[in-house]
């Protein structure tokens, strides 16, 4: 097997500069060049590009430090970790009531990003989903619950700019049908995915809201063969209760 070679020497030099600034904030061009044994012209060209995309910032004395975009990413990771920790006791309690797969997600680039997953304890069949994958808003339970909290303008823009793909024969792609379902979610605060992302999987989802801001969402996923009217009602009641408990402590 051959060793994989990195692509883009300039990119590697940019990473070295960012690593240097993490360890030595407020460094001058000369300090960075000397510390990394690169020429001033090379470092300056890379820094100018990193400045352009806000990966670094420069003060009045022309000293450099890590920029706002990295802080944004860092804060986002921190918020996600905090949400996972805050919700975990309540999702574990929910799973003790409903022994099914539970996902926790956040809105990310007009998709739902999975940031936590609780597998059922006593069920043989388990979902193959993983933390870090994404699901569309228009056809997933968590996504619909979040989409129902969009402003009218943001909701309409989402539908205009999103490719409404069919993942299964059950996926709704007609905007009028989607609007009808989202209107129901707005009224009930609960959303359903009826085999729209995966065949034979039913999901029930709710959004987590704090001071009218979308914090995240969570859902319960169940194999279709286990769903009955009474079990669906039990899941709905349990997930609404968990939503209320979590939002009370957010």
Number of C-alpha atoms within 10 A of each C-alpha: 3 4 5 6 6 8 8 8 9 13 12 12 16 18 12 14 22 21 13 18 19 12 11 16 14 19 19 18 18 16 16 24 18 12 13 14 11 14 13 14 11 13 20 15 13 16 21 14 13 18 17 11 13 15 17 21 20 18 10 6 9 12 16 22 22 24 18 14 14 13 12 11 11 11 12 12 12 12 13 17 13 13 20 17 12 14 21 17 12 16 25 14 13 20 20 12 13 19 18 24 22 24 24 27 29 25 21 12 8 17 20 26 23 23 20 21 21 16 18 18 12 9 10 6 12 15 15 6 13 12 13 12 12 20 19 20 22 31 25 27 32 36 31 28 29 33 25 24 20 15 10 11 8 12 15 13 11 16 16 11 8 12 10 17 12 13 15 12 11 15 21 19 16 9 14 10 11 16 16 10 17 23 13 13 22 17 9 12 20 23 28 24 23 20 20 22 22 16 15 12 18 23 26 23 30 28 29 24 19 14 8 8 10 16 19 25 25 29 29 26 23 23 17 14 9 10 14 10 8 9 12 16 12 13 24 19 11 16 24 17 13 19 22 12 13 20 15 10 9 14
